[in-house]
Amino acid sequence: MRRFIWATVYVTVGVAAGCISAFALIQQAGVKSVAADDPWQTRSAALAGPNAFYVRSHYLLEGRLPPAPSQLGEATAETDSDGRPLTGSCTYVLASTGPLPRWWSLGIIETADAKAALQTTADSDTAVHEADGSVKISAATAPQAGNWLKAPDKRRFTLIYSALSSSARALEPPFSITRGACS
């Protein structure tokens, strides 16, 4: 009877360790910075590489379909351009730093978990452009003049950028994230 109990324990621990290591690999596989000293991270390039199975599993575990690598690029940011975590207790200005792709979307979720409700989005069809063609978007808990994304109160959040992948430049989020006043 002891052998059966110990065998069951060994198998259970082995299965648990396998599940934990697979989950850790799925969360880390294919994540890379879009550019040096840039808060944006992407998995887009890994969707077609050797880690494609793990990257697709990441999206499926979050309850989302992975973006088609030849059609849509996606990047996320959990920190501002200075490396500080994005939090609802501060305001942020997202300013375009270069030409924008034909279609793009920028949204806020409360956590990196897809189960968190999308707070707000701004995209190429709804954003108001400056006179020079650039776009500035405020992310704050209180309404702001111009383009505004509602941030969650006093909690950390994640920015998600999506764009048509008509060129390699479209996959690089053309937005800097600058922290403003904090409460």
C-alpha positions in Angstrom: 0.0 0.0 0.0 2.9 2.4 0.8 4.4 1.8 -2.7 1.1 2.8 -4.3 0.8 6.0 -2.1 4.4 7.0 -2.9 4.0 6.2 -6.6 0.9 8.4 -6.7 2.7 11.2 -4.9 5.7 11.0 -7.3 3.4 11.0 -10.4 1.3 13.9 -8.9 4.4 16.0 -8.1 5.9 15.2 -11.6 2.7 16.3 -13.4 2.5 19.5 -11.3 6.1 20.4 -12.0 5.6 19.7 -15.7 2.5 22.0 -15.7 4.3 24.8 -13.9 7.4 24.7 -16.1 5.2 24.6 -19.3 3.2 27.6 -18.0 6.4 29.5 -17.2 7.8 28.7 -20.7 4.5 29.8 -22.4 4.6 33.1 -20.6 8.2 33.9 -21.5 8.5 32.3 -25.0 9.1 34.8 -27.8 8.9 38.0 -25.8 11.4 40.6 -26.9 11.7 44.3 -26.8 10.7 46.2 -29.9 13.8 48.4 -29.7 16.6 49.1 -27.2 15.4 51.3 -24.3 11.8 51.0 -25.4 9.0 49.9 -23.1 7.1 48.0 -25.8 7.5 44.3 -26.0 6.2 42.0 -28.7 5.7 38.3 -29.5 4.9 39.0 -33.2 8.2 37.8 -34.7 8.0 34.5 -32.7 4.6 33.6 -34.1 6.4 32.3 -37.2 9.5 30.9 -35.4 10.5 27.8 -33.6 8.6 29.0 -30.4 5.4 29.4 -32.3 3.6 26.7 -30.4 4.3 28.3 -27.1 3.5 31.8 -28.3 0.2 30.7 -29.7 -0.5 28.9 -26.4 0.1 32.2 -24.5 -2.7 33.9 -26.5 -5.0 30.9 -26.2 -4.5 30.7 -22.4 -5.6 34.3 -22.2 -8.8 33.4 -24.2 -7.7 35.2 -27.4 -6.8 34.1 -30.8 -3.2 34.9 -31.8 -2.8 37.7 -34.4 -1.9 36.5 -37.9 1.8 37.4 -38.3 1.4 38.6 -41.9 -1.7 40.7 -41.1 -1.6 42.2 -37.6 1.2 43.2 -35.3 0.8 43.6 -31.5 2.9 45.0 -28.7 2.4 45.6 -25.0 3.9 48.0 -22.5 3.7 47.7 -18.7 6.2 50.5 -18.1 6.7 54.1 -19.3 9.6 55.2 -21.4 11.7 55.6 -18.2 11.1 52.0 -17.1 8.6 52.9 -14.3 5.4 50.7 -14.0 2.2 52.1 -15.5 -0.2 52.9 -12.7 -3.6 54.6 -12.4 -2.3 57.0 -9.8 -0.4 58.8 -12.5 -1.2 60.5 -15.8 0.6 59.6 -19.0 1.0 61.2 -22.4 1.5 58.9 -25.3 2.9 60.9 -28.2 3.5 59.5 -31.7 7.3 59.5 -32.5 7.1 58.9 -36.2 4.8 58.1 -39.0 1.7 56.1 -38.0 0.6 53.0 -40.0 -2.6 53.2 -42.0 -4.6 51.4 -39.2 -3.6 51.2 -35.6 -5.2 50.8 -32.2 -4.1 51.5 -28.7 -6.0 50.2 -25.6 -5.7 49.8 -21.9 -6.4 46.7 -19.8 -6.1 46.5 -16.0 -3.6 43.7 -16.1 -1.8 41.6 -18.6 -4.5 39.0 -18.1 -7.1 39.0 -20.9 -9.9 38.4 -18.5 -9.6 42.0 -17.4 -12.1 44.2 -19.2 -10.7 46.5 -21.9 -11.1 50.0 -20.4 -10.8 52.2 -23.5 -9.3 52.3 -26.9 -8.1 54.9 -29.4 -7.4 54.1 -33.0 -6.6 55.6 -36.4 -10.3 56.3 -37.1 -11.2 58.0 -33.8 -8.0 59.8 -32.7 -7.8 63.5 -33.2 -4.5 64.5 -35.0 -2.4 67.5 -34.2 -1.8 70.1 -37.0 1.5 68.4 -37.9 -0.2 65.0 -38.2 1.1 63.6 -34.9 -1.1 62.1 -32.2 -1.1 62.8 -28.5 -3.2 60.6 -26.2 -3.6 61.1 -22.4 -4.0 58.1 -20.2 -5.5 59.0 -16.9 -8.4 58.2 -14.5 -10.0 61.6 -14.9 -11.2 62.9 -18.4 -8.5 64.9 -20.2 -8.8 67.3 -23.1 -8.2 65.8 -26.6 -7.6 62.1 -27.0 -8.1 60.3 -23.7 -7.8 56.7 -22.5 -9.4 55.9 -19.1 -6.9 54.3 -16.8 -8.0 52.1 -13.9 -8.0 53.7 -10.4 -4.8 53.3 -8.4 -4.0 49.9 -10.1 -1.3 48.9 -12.6 -2.3 48.5 -16.2 -1.0 47.4 -19.5 -1.1 49.2 -22.9 -1.8 47.1 -26.0 -0.9 48.4 -29.4 -2.1 46.7 -32.6 -1.4 47.7 -36.2 -1.7 46.4 -39.7 1.6 44.8 -40.6 2.0 46.2 -44.0 5.7 46.9 -43.2 8.2 46.2 -40.5 7.8 49.8 -39.3 4.1 49.1 -38.5 5.1 46.5 -35.9 7.1 49.0 -34.0 4.8 51.1 -31.8 5.4 54.7 -32.7 4.4 56.0 -29.3 6.5 57.2 -26.4 5.1 57.0 -22.9 5.8 60.0 -20.7 4.7 60.1 -17.0 2.9 63.2 -15.9 1.6 64.2 -12.5 1.0 61.5 -9.8 -1.4 61.6 -6.9 
